[in-house]
Amino acid sequence: MDQKLQPGIRIDSVLVTESHFKRLQRVPQLLEYRNEIQTGFSLSPDKKTLGVMFTCDSSTTEKEVVVGVTYFAQFSKIEGQENFTYKEYINSGAPQAMLYAYAREHLQDLTLKGGVPPLILNPFNTVPETPVELDV
């Protein structure tokens, strides 16, 4: 892996696989959200395609607002430009950061359209605390 080069991996598709929003009729003007983020990774049987699932579920302390989204993205290597393995790519946090940006926008839009104070997710480090093991 050469840190000075691009990873040599492209994003082929990004899909919303689940989205939900629920609110009570009366919602306080000041809300405190709790966020839970989950990720999952899979390789195609021929090991040429990487699948990344990213879920963000949020709710207020008293469950006045419950909102969440799951995105799935498919990645593949750019022939002749391979620099990172899929394992290195995941452990760099890059695919998680891409999907986090999609989730942030989606959740903010859902809460705004739902008539509650917007859920604004702060940036955070998407590099896994424990390295992800992937059979490559």
C-alpha positions in Angstrom: 0.0 0.0 0.0 1.4 3.4 -1.1 0.0 6.1 1.1 0.7 8.7 -1.6 -1.6 7.0 -4.2 -5.3 6.7 -4.4 -6.8 3.4 -3.1 -7.7 2.2 -6.5 -11.2 1.3 -5.4 -14.4 2.9 -6.8 -17.9 3.1 -5.5 -20.3 1.4 -7.9 -23.6 2.1 -6.2 -25.2 3.6 -3.1 -28.7 2.5 -2.1 -31.1 3.3 0.7 -32.2 -0.1 2.0 -34.3 1.2 4.9 -35.5 4.5 6.2 -37.9 5.3 9.0 -39.3 8.3 10.9 -41.7 8.5 13.8 -42.7 11.4 16.1 -45.2 12.2 18.8 -47.7 14.9 18.1 -46.2 17.2 20.8 -42.4 17.5 20.7 -40.3 19.8 22.8 -38.3 22.5 21.1 -35.0 21.3 22.6 -34.3 17.7 21.8 -31.3 15.5 22.7 -30.7 12.6 20.4 -28.9 9.4 21.1 -27.2 7.8 18.0 -26.3 4.2 17.3 -24.2 3.4 14.3 -23.6 -0.1 12.9 -21.5 -1.2 10.0 -21.2 -4.5 8.1 -19.0 -5.8 5.3 -19.2 -8.6 2.8 -17.3 -9.9 -0.2 -18.8 -11.4 -3.3 -18.0 -15.1 -3.8 -15.4 -14.2 -6.5 -13.9 -11.6 -4.0 -14.1 -8.9 -6.7 -16.8 -6.8 -5.1 -17.0 -5.3 -1.6 -20.4 -4.6 0.1 -20.7 -2.1 2.9 -23.8 -1.6 5.0 -24.1 1.5 7.2 -26.9 2.0 9.7 -27.6 5.0 11.8 -30.5 4.9 14.3 -31.3 7.9 16.4 -34.0 8.7 19.0 -34.6 11.3 21.7 -34.3 10.4 25.3 -38.1 10.0 25.8 -38.6 8.6 22.3 -40.6 11.7 21.1 -38.7 11.3 17.8 -37.3 8.0 16.4 -35.4 8.1 13.0 -33.0 5.9 11.2 -31.6 4.9 7.8 -29.5 2.1 6.3 -27.4 2.5 3.3 -25.7 -0.2 1.2 -22.8 0.5 -1.1 -21.0 -1.7 -3.6 -17.3 -1.1 -4.3 -14.9 -2.6 -6.8 -11.2 -2.4 -7.6 -10.1 -0.3 -10.6 -8.2 -2.6 -12.8 -4.5 -1.7 -13.1 -4.8 0.9 -10.2 -5.1 -1.5 -7.3 -3.3 0.0 -4.3 -5.4 -1.0 -1.2 -6.8 -4.4 -0.4 -10.4 -4.3 0.6 -9.3 -5.0 4.2 -7.0 -2.0 4.2 -9.7 0.1 2.6 -12.2 -0.7 5.3 -9.7 -0.2 8.1 -8.9 3.3 6.6 -12.5 4.2 7.4 -13.0 5.6 3.9 -16.2 3.6 2.9 -17.8 4.3 6.3 -17.1 8.0 6.0 -18.7 8.1 2.5 -21.9 6.4 3.8 -21.9 8.5 6.9 -22.2 11.6 4.8 -25.2 10.2 3.0 -26.8 9.2 6.3 -26.2 12.6 7.9 -28.0 14.4 5.0 -30.8 11.9 4.9 -31.5 12.1 8.7 -31.4 15.9 8.7 -33.9 16.0 5.9 -36.2 13.5 7.5 -36.3 15.5 10.8 -36.8 18.8 9.1 -39.6 17.5 6.9 -41.1 15.9 10.0 -41.4 19.3 11.7 -39.0 18.7 14.5 -35.7 20.4 15.3 -33.2 18.9 12.8 -30.9 16.0 13.7 -27.4 17.3 12.9 -24.8 14.6 13.2 -21.3 15.8 14.0 -18.4 14.5 12.1 -16.5 11.7 13.8 -13.6 9.3 13.2 -14.8 6.4 11.1 -11.6 4.4 11.4 -12.6 1.2 13.3 -11.4 1.0 16.9 -10.6 -2.7 16.3 -9.3 -3.6 12.9 -11.9 -5.4 10.7 -10.9 -8.9 9.6 -12.0 -9.7 6.1 -11.3 -12.9 4.2 -9.6 -11.5 1.1 
